[in-house]
C-alpha cells in the first residue's frame, strides 16, 4: 500500500465529471497516493458510473452536475471538449467560492472562452489543464493509476486565475506522478495542433481511406508492425477527437495545409523519379525523429 504523502495537494472531496480513461486514472492515482478523501463521479450514464464505483475508482455516483459539485473543493472536467460549455453552465453558481475547477481538454482556447462566459467572476478559480497522457482505449475500465507517471501536464491559466488555484492544481497533478508545465493557451493550441491533433487526423484518414479501398481486406490482412504503430491512435475515441478538431479548427487547418504542401512536394519527387530529393528528405526526417528518442532506442529496426 502506498504511503500517504503530506502536502497541500490533499483534497477532501474531488468531483470528476466524465469518469473515463483520464478522469478515472486521475482518481485512481490520487487515491493510491493517499491524498484524497472522497471522490464523486458525475456523468449522464449511470451504468458507467456504477461500473466506476464497483471498480473502486469513485465513492459516489451523481448524474446531476450541479448537485455533484456542491461541497467539492476540486472539480475536474474530463468530458469531451464539445460538452464542456454545457457542463460549465450547469455548475456555475453551485461551486463553492474556495473550490478550484480544472479540465483535461486537449484544446485550451475554446475551453477558456466557455469558462469565462459561464463562470463570470468564478473564472479566477478556473485552471485550464491538459495531461499529455492517454492510450487508444477509452472508458473507466481502461483507466489505471500509473497513467500519468513521468508524463507532462500543461496548465494554461487565464489572466484572471488566482495563483493559489494554479498551485493547488499543480500539486494535484504532481501527486498523480506528473511533471507540470505552464503554457499560454494560444501557444498550447498551436503546438498541439502540430504534435497531437494533426497526427490523429492523419491516422484516422489513412485507415478510413484504406478501409474504403477495393483492396481493403487484403491490405489489413497483410498489415505489419509499421502500419500498426502508425495507425494505433485511429482506435481513439471518435467523439473526443471530433470535438478537438472542431474546437481547434484554425490551427488544425493550418497544420493540414503545411502537410498537404509537403506531401505535394514528395509526390512530385516520386513522379519524376528524384531519388536524391527523397533520400535527403528521408534523412532530415530520420535525424529529427532520432533526436526525440533515447539513445538505446535509436538502433531498433522498424518493420
Order of alpha helices (4+ residues) and beta strands (2+ residues): beta-alpha-beta-alpha-beta-alpha-beta-alpha-beta-alpha-beta-beta-beta-alpha-beta-alpha-alpha-alpha-alpha-alpha-alpha-alpha
